[in-house]
Every structure is written in C-alpha cells, then in structure tokens.
Amino acid sequence: MSVLVTGANGFVGLNLLERLLAAGRDVVSLSRRPIPAAAHPALAGQPGRLVEVLGDVRDTSMIENTLRAQDVSAVVHMAAITAAADREKRAADEVISVNLCGLASVMTASANVGVSRFVCAGSIAVYGGGVDGSLLEEESPHAPRSLYAITKSAGDAVVARLGELHGLDWVIGRLGRVFGPYEYDTGVRDTMSQIYQVTQAAIAGRAVVLARPCIKNWNYSRDAAANLQALIDAPQLRHRIYNLGSPYAWSLAAWCESLARRYPDFSFGIGGGDGESIDLGGGSDGGLLSWQRFAAEFGATAQFDRDAAFNDYMNFIDQESGDVVAAPASTAVTR
C-alpha cells in the first residue's frame, strides 16, 4: 500500500514518514515546503521509498495526478495552518482556505482516484480546553476558541459529508498536545509546544518561569505516528472518530526537573522568578484527551510514558544536535 501524507514536512508528519518508511512502505510526501535537510539522513536510511512532491493542498488536479502517478491507496491529511492571534488578524482568509478548502480538495481528489482509506488528523483544539482533568471523549461537545480550532471542528463535518457523498472509507484521528522529535518552526505553526520551548531553553542554559505546574496528557510524536499508522492499516474500523490521547498525565514542571538534572545551567521557577515566561495557553490546563475507544480496538495509544519519552527525546537531540532547520525551496525530488 502506497501512502500519501499531506503536511508531511511538519514534525508529526516527519514522525509518520519515518515510521512508514521504516516499515518498508512507499510514501509520498506532499507539502508546500521541502522536508528539512536535517531530517534527510534519518529518512533516507529507512528501507521504504520516499517521493517528495511540492505543491498546494488546494490544487485538486495536481493532487489527483499525484495520487494516480504514484499508485496511492491511502491518504493521511495533516496539512493545516495553526495560527496564533496575529496571523488570525492578518491572514484569516488564508487560514480558512488552507484548512478547509485544502481538506476538501485532498478528499475530493482521493475519492476521484478511489483510495482505500482516508485518514484525517484531527485535534484536541475542537473541545476548547474543557474542565481541568476532565475526560474529553469523542462525543464531547465542541467549543473551539481559535480559527485553527474552528476549522478543525468544521473539518470534522466536512470529512463526514464528503465521505458520505463519495462513499469514501474515512476516519478521523484526533491528536492531543503533541511534542517530540523533529519539532521545528515550519512557518505555518505559530506556537511551538511548551515542551519544545523549555527544552530549547535548557539546551541554551536559559531560565524559564511557569505560571503553574501545567498538567496534561502530553502526546509524544512517535506515539502519534504509531496511532495514525494503525488507522491507515486497519482492515476494518469500528468507528469513524478516534481520540488518540495518552493515558499518561504529567506536569511540564516534572519535565523541567528532568531537564535540570541533564542541563546544570538550566533552572526554572513556578509562579514567579527571573527567566523566560512560558505561555501555557491560558489560565487553566484543560481536559485530558481520551484514549479508551482506540485502546479497546487497537491496543495502547502510548508506548512512551514521561520517562521513556524524555530519554528517547534526549537521544534524538543528541543525534540531531537539537537543530532541525528547514531546507530552502527546491523542485520535487525522488529518493
């Protein structure tokens, strides 16, 4: 089965590419910008075949031609602009166009070609936060607060409607607060994960300040990729929507404690002190993205608890020198 991944140059996309290629799959990467140069060695070292295509997800004809030319039988749609307030004010039309029209174009092209499975990456953002520690289940009400969240919420309905119209086998896998290997500034994701921010501060020896410990069930990117692969490969699906939350909840402060042991020049404070203030995304931690539906059908959503994720992430940073830099624009390449 050949798989096309849109938004594949994003950090979750790169994790998915690596996992699929490691399994020996033929994978097509579709993004507006090339895969970061620093990711090339890891991807090229896998047994699968990677074809990189540069293009706009709103170009239905180009996508359809690519799907046919590469004999694609499954599509994972991840391309989106995750806009902060400044971009919302100056480029609302682009955010809505890419996130919704792009979704419709990719799904229409997929239906026209007759792919066997369409997987859409959803987001915890559709719930708008929720009560601290509450469980956000698949049927929990949506309360989106940002343009990104609004488009992800509307996107769920778009997927369901187009799937019905075209008779397409579709599924939505909602991701949580993702962090981990390959995270970098893509130019379409305005806010990096808090874990990335404190980790980069630790590497640089800068102090940080947290308003509170900040407890969430953080979603390690390698787990996210594994869960998306399960949705690609399942012969049959019992449900159309799966929340892909982790059963492990822990605090950002606990992560900082581990960083302080590894990087002696790093320090952090809670509630005050000197240092870089980390934006925790509001005055509360919000709910925990559920995992039970997926786990009942496919097994655990997370192989990495906090300690395992920390050790794996630090190993990745050691290998990559903590530097993932976007490559300059170029023509499409095949590897």
MIMIFI-841978 format. One record per residue (C-alpha): residue number from 1; residue in one letter; x negated, y, z negated. Coordinates in nm, 2 decimals. Layout:
BEGIN
+-----+-----+--------+--------+--------+
|   n | res |     xx |     yy |     zz |
+-----+-----+--------+--------+--------+
| NUM |   a |      X |      Y |      Z |
...
+-----+-----+--------+--------+--------+
END
This chain:
BEGIN
+-----+-----+--------+--------+--------+
|   n | res |     xx |     yy |     zz |
+-----+-----+--------+--------+--------+
|   1 |   m |   0.00 |   0.00 |   0.00 |
|   2 |   s |  -0.14 |   0.33 |   0.11 |
|   3 |   v |  -0.06 |   0.62 |  -0.13 |
|   4 |   l |  -0.04 |   0.99 |  -0.06 |
|   5 |   v |  -0.09 |   1.23 |  -0.36 |
|   6 |   t |   0.00 |   1.59 |  -0.33 |
|   7 |   g |  -0.17 |   1.84 |  -0.55 |
|   8 |   a |  -0.45 |   1.58 |  -0.57 |
|   9 |   n |  -0.72 |   1.84 |  -0.64 |
|  10 |   g |  -0.56 |   1.92 |  -0.98 |
|  11 |   f |  -0.70 |   1.75 |  -1.28 |
|  12 |   v |  -0.42 |   1.50 |  -1.33 |
|  13 |   g |  -0.43 |   1.43 |  -0.95 |
|  14 |   l |  -0.81 |   1.36 |  -0.97 |
|  15 |   n |  -0.75 |   1.11 |  -1.25 |
|  16 |   l |  -0.49 |   0.94 |  -1.04 |
|  17 |   l |  -0.71 |   0.94 |  -0.73 |
|  18 |   e |  -0.99 |   0.78 |  -0.94 |
|  19 |   r |  -0.76 |   0.52 |  -1.08 |
|  20 |   l |  -0.61 |   0.42 |  -0.74 |
|  21 |   l |  -0.95 |   0.41 |  -0.57 |
|  22 |   a |  -1.09 |   0.20 |  -0.85 |
|  23 |   a |  -0.81 |  -0.05 |  -0.77 |
|  24 |   g |  -0.93 |  -0.06 |  -0.41 |
|  25 |   r |  -0.63 |   0.14 |  -0.27 |
|  26 |   d |  -0.63 |   0.35 |   0.04 |
|  27 |   v |  -0.54 |   0.70 |  -0.09 |
|  28 |   v |  -0.46 |   1.02 |   0.10 |
|  29 |   s |  -0.52 |   1.35 |  -0.09 |
|  30 |   l |  -0.31 |   1.65 |   0.02 |
|  31 |   s |  -0.39 |   1.99 |  -0.13 |
|  32 |   r |  -0.44 |   2.35 |  -0.01 |
|  33 |   r |  -0.79 |   2.35 |  -0.15 |
|  34 |   p |  -1.06 |   2.08 |  -0.13 |
|  35 |   i |  -1.14 |   1.83 |  -0.40 |
|  36 |   p |  -1.40 |   1.98 |  -0.64 |
|  37 |   a |  -1.76 |   1.90 |  -0.54 |
|  38 |   a |  -1.84 |   1.77 |  -0.89 |
|  39 |   a |  -1.57 |   1.50 |  -0.85 |
|  40 |   h |  -1.71 |   1.36 |  -0.53 |
|  41 |   p |  -1.96 |   1.12 |  -0.68 |
|  42 |   a |  -1.71 |   0.95 |  -0.91 |
|  43 |   l |  -1.45 |   0.92 |  -0.63 |
|  44 |   a |  -1.70 |   0.81 |  -0.36 |
|  45 |   g |  -1.83 |   0.54 |  -0.59 |
|  46 |   q |  -1.49 |   0.35 |  -0.60 |
|  47 |   p |  -1.40 |   0.06 |  -0.37 |
|  48 |   g |  -1.09 |   0.23 |  -0.23 |
|  49 |   r |  -1.08 |   0.45 |   0.08 |
|  50 |   l |  -1.01 |   0.82 |   0.04 |
|  51 |   v |  -0.88 |   1.05 |   0.31 |
|  52 |   e |  -0.87 |   1.42 |   0.22 |
|  53 |   v |  -0.62 |   1.64 |   0.41 |
|  54 |   l |  -0.59 |   2.02 |   0.35 |
|  55 |   g |  -0.25 |   2.16 |   0.40 |
|  56 |   d |   0.06 |   2.33 |   0.26 |
|  57 |   v |   0.32 |   2.11 |   0.10 |
|  58 |   r |   0.59 |   2.33 |   0.26 |
|  59 |   d |   0.48 |   2.22 |   0.61 |
|  60 |   t |   0.72 |   1.93 |   0.67 |
|  61 |   s |   0.59 |   1.84 |   1.01 |
|  62 |   m |   0.23 |   1.83 |   0.90 |
|  63 |   i |   0.32 |   1.61 |   0.61 |
|  64 |   e |   0.53 |   1.37 |   0.82 |
|  65 |   n |   0.25 |   1.34 |   1.08 |
|  66 |   t |   0.00 |   1.27 |   0.80 |
|  67 |   l |   0.23 |   1.00 |   0.65 |
|  68 |   r |   0.26 |   0.83 |   0.99 |
|  69 |   a |  -0.11 |   0.86 |   1.08 |
|  70 |   q |  -0.23 |   0.72 |   0.75 |
|  71 |   d |   0.05 |   0.45 |   0.73 |
|  72 |   v |   0.15 |   0.58 |   0.39 |
|  73 |   s |   0.41 |   0.37 |   0.20 |
|  74 |   a |   0.42 |   0.56 |  -0.14 |
|  75 |   v |   0.41 |   0.93 |  -0.22 |
|  76 |   v |   0.32 |   1.09 |  -0.56 |
|  77 |   h |   0.43 |   1.45 |  -0.56 |
|  78 |   m |   0.23 |   1.66 |  -0.81 |
|  79 |   a |   0.17 |   1.99 |  -0.63 |
|  80 |   a |   0.30 |   2.29 |  -0.82 |
|  81 |   i |   0.21 |   2.64 |  -0.94 |
|  82 |   t |   0.20 |   2.65 |  -1.32 |
|  83 |   a |   0.25 |   3.03 |  -1.35 |
|  84 |   a |   0.19 |   3.24 |  -1.66 |
|  85 |   a |   0.39 |   3.56 |  -1.71 |
|  86 |   d |   0.16 |   3.78 |  -1.50 |
|  87 |   r |   0.19 |   3.56 |  -1.19 |
|  88 |   e |   0.57 |   3.53 |  -1.25 |
|  89 |   k |   0.60 |   3.91 |  -1.22 |
|  90 |   r |   0.38 |   3.95 |  -0.91 |
|  91 |   a |   0.45 |   3.63 |  -0.72 |
|  92 |   a |   0.78 |   3.48 |  -0.83 |
|  93 |   d |   0.87 |   3.41 |  -0.47 |
|  94 |   e |   0.56 |   3.20 |  -0.41 |
|  95 |   v |   0.60 |   3.00 |  -0.73 |
|  96 |   i |   0.96 |   2.91 |  -0.65 |
|  97 |   s |   0.88 |   2.84 |  -0.28 |
|  98 |   v |   0.58 |   2.61 |  -0.36 |
|  99 |   n |   0.75 |   2.43 |  -0.65 |
| 100 |   l |   1.09 |   2.38 |  -0.49 |
| 101 |   c |   1.06 |   2.42 |  -0.11 |
| 102 |   g |   0.74 |   2.22 |  -0.13 |
| 103 |   l |   0.91 |   1.95 |  -0.31 |
| 104 |   a |   1.20 |   1.94 |  -0.06 |
| 105 |   s |   0.95 |   1.93 |   0.23 |
| 106 |   v |   0.75 |   1.65 |   0.09 |
| 107 |   m |   1.06 |   1.45 |   0.00 |
| 108 |   t |   1.22 |   1.51 |   0.34 |
| 109 |   a |   0.91 |   1.40 |   0.53 |
| 110 |   s |   0.88 |   1.09 |   0.30 |
| 111 |   a |   1.24 |   1.00 |   0.38 |
| 112 |   n |   1.19 |   1.05 |   0.76 |
| 113 |   v |   0.90 |   0.82 |   0.76 |
| 114 |   g |   1.07 |   0.56 |   0.53 |
| 115 |   v |   0.82 |   0.54 |   0.24 |
| 116 |   s |   0.90 |   0.27 |  -0.01 |
| 117 |   r |   0.86 |   0.48 |  -0.32 |
| 118 |   f |   0.87 |   0.85 |  -0.40 |
| 119 |   v |   0.72 |   0.94 |  -0.74 |
| 120 |   c |   0.77 |   1.30 |  -0.87 |
| 121 |   a |   0.56 |   1.42 |  -1.16 |
| 122 |   g |   0.80 |   1.59 |  -1.40 |
| 123 |   s |   0.72 |   1.80 |  -1.71 |
| 124 |   i |   0.80 |   1.83 |  -2.08 |
| 125 |   a |   0.84 |   2.20 |  -2.00 |
| 126 |   v |   1.20 |   2.14 |  -1.89 |
| 127 |   y |   1.30 |   2.10 |  -2.25 |
| 128 |   g |   1.18 |   2.44 |  -2.35 |
| 129 |   g |   1.00 |   2.33 |  -2.66 |
| 130 |   g |   1.25 |   2.17 |  -2.89 |
| 131 |   v |   1.25 |   2.14 |  -3.27 |
| 132 |   d |   0.91 |   2.07 |  -3.42 |
| 133 |   g |   0.86 |   1.69 |  -3.44 |
| 134 |   s |   1.19 |   1.61 |  -3.28 |
| 135 |   l |   1.20 |   1.34 |  -3.01 |
| 136 |   l |   1.26 |   1.47 |  -2.66 |
| 137 |   e |   1.43 |   1.19 |  -2.47 |
| 138 |   e |   1.52 |   1.16 |  -2.10 |
| 139 |   e |   1.88 |   1.28 |  -2.16 |
| 140 |   s |   1.79 |   1.56 |  -2.40 |
| 141 |   p |   1.92 |   1.90 |  -2.27 |
| 142 |   h |   1.71 |   2.12 |  -2.06 |
| 143 |   a |   1.62 |   2.47 |  -2.19 |
| 144 |   p |   1.35 |   2.59 |  -1.95 |
| 145 |   r |   1.18 |   2.92 |  -2.05 |
| 146 |   s |   0.94 |   3.00 |  -1.77 |
| 147 |   l |   0.96 |   3.00 |  -1.39 |
| 148 |   y |   0.75 |   2.68 |  -1.38 |
| 149 |   a |   0.98 |   2.51 |  -1.62 |
| 150 |   i |   1.29 |   2.64 |  -1.44 |
| 151 |   t |   1.15 |   2.50 |  -1.11 |
| 152 |   k |   1.07 |   2.16 |  -1.27 |
| 153 |   s |   1.42 |   2.14 |  -1.41 |
| 154 |   a |   1.58 |   2.23 |  -1.08 |
| 155 |   g |   1.33 |   2.00 |  -0.91 |
| 156 |   d |   1.48 |   1.70 |  -1.10 |
| 157 |   a |   1.82 |   1.78 |  -0.95 |
| 158 |   v |   1.66 |   1.83 |  -0.60 |
| 159 |   v |   1.49 |   1.49 |  -0.62 |
| 160 |   a |   1.82 |   1.32 |  -0.72 |
| 161 |   r |   2.02 |   1.49 |  -0.45 |
| 162 |   l |   1.78 |   1.43 |  -0.16 |
| 163 |   g |   1.72 |   1.07 |  -0.29 |
| 164 |   e |   2.09 |   1.01 |  -0.26 |
| 165 |   l |   2.13 |   1.18 |   0.08 |
| 166 |   h |   1.83 |   0.99 |   0.23 |
| 167 |   g |   1.87 |   0.66 |   0.05 |
| 168 |   l |   1.51 |   0.70 |  -0.08 |
| 169 |   d |   1.37 |   0.50 |  -0.37 |
| 170 |   w |   1.27 |   0.78 |  -0.61 |
| 171 |   v |   1.16 |   0.81 |  -0.97 |
| 172 |   i |   1.05 |   1.10 |  -1.19 |
| 173 |   g |   0.77 |   1.05 |  -1.45 |
| 174 |   r |   0.77 |   1.34 |  -1.70 |
| 175 |   l |   0.43 |   1.43 |  -1.83 |
| 176 |   g |   0.36 |   1.58 |  -2.16 |
| 177 |   r |   0.08 |   1.82 |  -2.27 |
| 178 |   v |  -0.19 |   1.68 |  -2.06 |
| 179 |   f |  -0.57 |   1.72 |  -2.12 |
| 180 |   g |  -0.88 |   1.53 |  -2.04 |
| 181 |   p |  -1.14 |   1.46 |  -1.77 |
| 182 |   y |  -1.15 |   1.68 |  -1.45 |
| 183 |   e |  -0.96 |   1.97 |  -1.61 |
| 184 |   y |  -1.08 |   2.29 |  -1.44 |
| 185 |   d |  -0.94 |   2.62 |  -1.32 |
| 186 |   t |  -0.76 |   2.53 |  -0.99 |
| 187 |   g |  -0.63 |   2.87 |  -0.92 |
| 188 |   v |  -0.27 |   2.76 |  -0.94 |
| 189 |   r |  -0.27 |   2.67 |  -1.31 |
| 190 |   d |  -0.28 |   2.98 |  -1.51 |
| 191 |   t |  -0.32 |   2.84 |  -1.86 |
| 192 |   m |  -0.57 |   2.56 |  -1.94 |
| 193 |   s |  -0.48 |   2.31 |  -2.21 |
| 194 |   q |  -0.56 |   2.42 |  -2.57 |
| 195 |   i |  -0.79 |   2.11 |  -2.60 |
| 196 |   y |  -0.99 |   2.22 |  -2.30 |
| 197 |   q |  -1.02 |   2.57 |  -2.44 |
| 198 |   v |  -1.15 |   2.46 |  -2.78 |
| 199 |   t |  -1.38 |   2.20 |  -2.62 |
| 200 |   q |  -1.54 |   2.46 |  -2.39 |
| 201 |   a |  -1.58 |   2.69 |  -2.69 |
| 202 |   a |  -1.75 |   2.42 |  -2.88 |
| 203 |   i |  -1.99 |   2.34 |  -2.59 |
| 204 |   a |  -2.08 |   2.71 |  -2.57 |
| 205 |   g |  -2.11 |   2.74 |  -2.95 |
| 206 |   r |  -1.83 |   2.99 |  -2.99 |
| 207 |   a |  -1.60 |   3.00 |  -3.29 |
| 208 |   v |  -1.22 |   2.97 |  -3.24 |
| 209 |   v |  -0.92 |   3.06 |  -3.46 |
| 210 |   l |  -0.59 |   2.87 |  -3.46 |
| 211 |   a |  -0.27 |   3.02 |  -3.60 |
| 212 |   r |  -0.17 |   2.67 |  -3.73 |
| 213 |   p |  -0.30 |   2.31 |  -3.70 |
| 214 |   c |  -0.07 |   2.26 |  -3.39 |
| 215 |   i |   0.06 |   1.90 |  -3.39 |
| 216 |   k |   0.17 |   1.75 |  -3.06 |
| 217 |   n |   0.17 |   1.41 |  -2.90 |
| 218 |   w |  -0.11 |   1.52 |  -2.66 |
| 219 |   n |  -0.11 |   1.33 |  -2.32 |
| 220 |   y |  -0.46 |   1.20 |  -2.22 |
| 221 |   s |  -0.50 |   1.24 |  -1.85 |
| 222 |   r |  -0.63 |   0.88 |  -1.80 |
| 223 |   d |  -0.31 |   0.75 |  -1.97 |
| 224 |   a |  -0.10 |   0.98 |  -1.75 |
| 225 |   a |  -0.26 |   0.84 |  -1.44 |
| 226 |   a |  -0.21 |   0.48 |  -1.55 |
| 227 |   n |   0.16 |   0.55 |  -1.61 |
| 228 |   l |   0.21 |   0.71 |  -1.27 |
| 229 |   q |   0.04 |   0.41 |  -1.11 |
| 230 |   a |   0.28 |   0.18 |  -1.29 |
| 231 |   l |   0.57 |   0.38 |  -1.14 |
| 232 |   i |   0.42 |   0.35 |  -0.79 |
| 233 |   d |   0.36 |  -0.02 |  -0.81 |
| 234 |   a |   0.67 |  -0.15 |  -1.00 |
| 235 |   p |   0.87 |  -0.38 |  -0.76 |
| 236 |   q |   1.19 |  -0.26 |  -0.92 |
| 237 |   l |   1.28 |   0.02 |  -1.16 |
| 238 |   r |   1.55 |   0.01 |  -1.43 |
| 239 |   h |   1.57 |   0.39 |  -1.45 |
| 240 |   r |   1.52 |   0.69 |  -1.23 |
| 241 |   i |   1.36 |   0.91 |  -1.50 |
| 242 |   y |   1.09 |   0.81 |  -1.75 |
| 243 |   n |   0.93 |   1.03 |  -2.01 |
| 244 |   l |   0.56 |   0.95 |  -2.04 |
| 245 |   g |   0.48 |   1.08 |  -2.38 |
| 246 |   s |   0.22 |   0.93 |  -2.61 |
| 247 |   p |   0.31 |   0.75 |  -2.93 |
| 248 |   y |   0.01 |   0.92 |  -3.10 |
| 249 |   a |   0.07 |   1.27 |  -3.25 |
| 250 |   w |  -0.22 |   1.46 |  -3.40 |
| 251 |   s |  -0.33 |   1.82 |  -3.45 |
| 252 |   l |  -0.55 |   2.04 |  -3.25 |
| 253 |   a |  -0.73 |   2.12 |  -3.58 |
| 254 |   a |  -0.82 |   1.75 |  -3.61 |
| 255 |   w |  -0.97 |   1.77 |  -3.26 |
| 256 |   c |  -1.17 |   2.08 |  -3.37 |
| 257 |   e |  -1.30 |   1.88 |  -3.67 |
| 258 |   s |  -1.44 |   1.62 |  -3.43 |
| 259 |   l |  -1.59 |   1.89 |  -3.21 |
| 260 |   a |  -1.76 |   2.05 |  -3.52 |
| 261 |   r |  -1.93 |   1.72 |  -3.60 |
| 262 |   r |  -2.06 |   1.69 |  -3.25 |
| 263 |   y |  -2.15 |   2.05 |  -3.19 |
| 264 |   p |  -2.31 |   2.20 |  -3.50 |
| 265 |   d |  -2.29 |   2.56 |  -3.37 |
| 266 |   f |  -1.91 |   2.54 |  -3.33 |
| 267 |   s |  -1.67 |   2.65 |  -3.60 |
| 268 |   f |  -1.30 |   2.71 |  -3.63 |
| 269 |   g |  -1.06 |   2.87 |  -3.86 |
| 270 |   i |  -0.69 |   2.83 |  -3.92 |
| 271 |   g |  -0.47 |   3.13 |  -3.98 |
| 272 |   g |  -0.75 |   3.38 |  -3.97 |
| 273 |   g |  -1.12 |   3.45 |  -3.94 |
| 274 |   d |  -1.37 |   3.55 |  -3.68 |
| 275 |   g |  -1.36 |   3.39 |  -3.34 |
| 276 |   e |  -1.17 |   3.34 |  -3.02 |
| 277 |   s |  -0.80 |   3.32 |  -3.08 |
| 278 |   i |  -0.64 |   3.02 |  -2.90 |
| 279 |   d |  -0.29 |   3.08 |  -2.76 |
| 280 |   l |  -0.08 |   2.79 |  -2.89 |
| 281 |   g |   0.21 |   2.87 |  -2.66 |
| 282 |   g |   0.45 |   3.03 |  -2.91 |
| 283 |   g |   0.52 |   3.02 |  -3.28 |
| 284 |   s |   0.61 |   2.65 |  -3.31 |
| 285 |   d |   0.47 |   2.32 |  -3.20 |
| 286 |   g |   0.79 |   2.19 |  -3.03 |
| 287 |   g |   0.92 |   1.84 |  -2.99 |
| 288 |   l |   0.74 |   1.52 |  -2.90 |
| 289 |   l |   0.79 |   1.37 |  -2.55 |
| 290 |   s |   0.95 |   1.03 |  -2.58 |
| 291 |   w |   0.78 |   0.71 |  -2.46 |
| 292 |   q |   1.02 |   0.43 |  -2.56 |
| 293 |   r |   1.20 |   0.38 |  -2.23 |
| 294 |   f |   0.88 |   0.34 |  -2.03 |
| 295 |   a |   0.72 |   0.12 |  -2.30 |
| 296 |   a |   1.02 |  -0.12 |  -2.31 |
| 297 |   e |   0.97 |  -0.18 |  -1.93 |
| 298 |   f |   0.60 |  -0.15 |  -1.87 |
| 299 |   g |   0.42 |  -0.16 |  -2.20 |
| 300 |   a |   0.25 |   0.12 |  -2.40 |
| 301 |   t |   0.22 |   0.46 |  -2.24 |
| 302 |   a |  -0.11 |   0.53 |  -2.41 |
| 303 |   q |  -0.43 |   0.33 |  -2.44 |
| 304 |   f |  -0.61 |   0.62 |  -2.59 |
| 305 |   d |  -0.54 |   0.74 |  -2.95 |
| 306 |   r |  -0.71 |   1.06 |  -3.07 |
| 307 |   d |  -1.05 |   0.90 |  -3.15 |
| 308 |   a |  -1.06 |   0.69 |  -2.83 |
| 309 |   a |  -0.96 |   1.00 |  -2.62 |
| 310 |   f |  -1.23 |   1.21 |  -2.79 |
| 311 |   n |  -1.50 |   0.95 |  -2.73 |
| 312 |   d |  -1.40 |   0.90 |  -2.37 |
| 313 |   y |  -1.37 |   1.27 |  -2.30 |
| 314 |   m |  -1.71 |   1.34 |  -2.46 |
| 315 |   n |  -1.86 |   1.07 |  -2.24 |
| 316 |   f |  -1.71 |   1.23 |  -1.94 |
| 317 |   i |  -1.85 |   1.57 |  -2.04 |
| 318 |   d |  -2.20 |   1.41 |  -2.09 |
| 319 |   q |  -2.18 |   1.26 |  -1.74 |
| 320 |   e |  -2.05 |   1.57 |  -1.57 |
| 321 |   s |  -2.24 |   1.82 |  -1.78 |
| 322 |   g |  -1.90 |   1.97 |  -1.86 |
| 323 |   d |  -1.89 |   2.15 |  -1.53 |
| 324 |   v |  -1.63 |   2.08 |  -1.27 |
| 325 |   v |  -1.65 |   2.35 |  -1.00 |
| 326 |   a |  -1.41 |   2.39 |  -0.71 |
| 327 |   a |  -1.57 |   2.34 |  -0.37 |
| 328 |   p |  -1.54 |   2.61 |  -0.11 |
| 329 |   a |  -1.27 |   2.58 |   0.15 |
| 330 |   s |  -1.36 |   2.35 |   0.44 |
| 331 |   t |  -1.19 |   2.13 |   0.71 |
| 332 |   a |  -1.03 |   1.80 |   0.62 |
| 333 |   v |  -1.28 |   1.52 |   0.56 |
| 334 |   t |  -1.25 |   1.14 |   0.55 |
| 335 |   r |  -1.45 |   0.92 |   0.32 |
+-----+-----+--------+--------+--------+
END
